[in-house]
């Protein structure tokens, strides 16, 4: 895996949005993007 460097472009990736549409980070080039990742710690895992 490549090392990330502060100030360099983020690597492109693709995820599903909350409406089940596929969205690629590259499709949003030039727009402001906020990424919010979370995890739930329930269920005894």
Phi, psi and omega in degrees: 000138181288146178284134176274140181238132178306132179092348178272158179299145177289146176293145180289142174209164183233135178221168173268138176274183184290350177256012179069021174271142176279127181233131177254141178301324179298331178292341184258012181306132180090353178253156175284134183229132174247125178255131180231111178251141179216168175218149173256143183248027180272176175081008177074014179272000000 
